[in-house]
């Protein structure tokens, strides 16, 4: 119990530090952009930050995924928190926004599969001097007849860049807004998490932190449409989820039967997109 509480506390501190860091960046950019005369006449004690802190919550969706990598979208959450610094484009209602933030992705598998590593001699038709990343059944990996949760999590530091339009320039919180842009992300943490039950009824949770063959960088395009502080968004990830140099994890073309083990096949390209809601926190 103690290690789990310690990890939770460390995670909370990381999120808190990131939040303070993003606010500090916003304050710095605002101070840098202010005119000296404005500084003299501005006597308010409220921070005047030129930008927004955006919180987004959505669902991960995969197209063309093989059977053992199919996910449950309702349990495959996408959460992002970004500070966007606003640069007005002249006297128009358009602006260029640049920012920094975190993108936290979860992929909850629909079937009883999980990522694992196997020796090459266990996989017919493949040769390698190092273990090979594969999708395998939870029962085989953890020697259990039942499972409750099996997912992959990937966390990124993202740099969003976008062009935005707001119908109410003087009061953006009361106008129609449209944004079109992209994000460059760097993977900083990933893990699999499995919750299963032993034959005697004992429940266990296993969290395995590795890179899991994921692409270190991701490139995403997105659009966001809203009114006031609330908006809906659609994202499309241009880069492959897994590192294309290694082709992603091997997956089975079928299920085991009396004739033997199912044949493994190289992982196909995936189409990863996200939909959800976003709220401007300030």
HELIX and SHEET records of a PDB file:
HELIX    1   1 UNK A    2  UNK A   33  1                                  32    
HELIX    2   2 UNK A   36  UNK A   41  1                                   6    
HELIX    3   3 UNK A   67  UNK A   69  5                                   3    
HELIX    4   4 UNK A   73  UNK A   75  5                                   3    
HELIX    5   5 UNK A  120  UNK A  122  5                                   3    
HELIX    6   6 UNK A  138  UNK A  142  1                                   5    
HELIX    7   7 UNK A  172  UNK A  174  5                                   3    
SHEET    1   A 9 UNK A 203  UNK A 209  0                                        
SHEET    2   A 9 UNK A 176  UNK A 197 -1                                        
SHEET    3   A 9 UNK A 146  UNK A 166 -1                                        
SHEET    4   A 9 UNK A  94  UNK A 108 -1                                        
SHEET    5   A 9 UNK A  77  UNK A  88 -1                                        
SHEET    6   A 9 UNK A  51  UNK A  63 -1                                        
SHEET    7   A 9 UNK A 271  UNK A 280 -1                                        
SHEET    8   A 9 UNK A 230  UNK A 237 -1                                        
SHEET    9   A 9 UNK A 217  UNK A 227 -1                                        
SHEET    1   B 2 UNK A 113  UNK A 118  0                                        
SHEET    2   B 2 UNK A 132  UNK A 137 -1                                        
SHEET    1   C 2 UNK A 251  UNK A 252  0                                        
SHEET    2   C 2 UNK A 264  UNK A 265 -1                                        
END                                                                             
